């Protein structure tokens, strides 16, 4: 039991730098599935407004995606530098979402 608690403490300490003091800097969206987020963001980058609105709308209706507001506090649980994405969650929540790292501070 002591080894489990020690391991948990070490993991918590190692991840604390990722978790503390982050916020959203611009209105944006995030999705539970990295693939769904990337696909939806690609529609926006391509300038296909209709496809973007359909995809994001479907994601929000199903609970796959959420809207993020500037100043909203978040916890970051993972960063993928090559893809430019971060996985985050809202305080008090357990569901995690992916968004672009440029939307966080």
Secondary structure by P-SEA (a helix, b strand, c coil): caaaaaaaaaaaaaaccccccccccccccccccaaaaaaaaaaaaacaaaaaaaaaaaaaaaccbbbbcccbbbbbccccccccbbbbbcccccbbbbccccccc
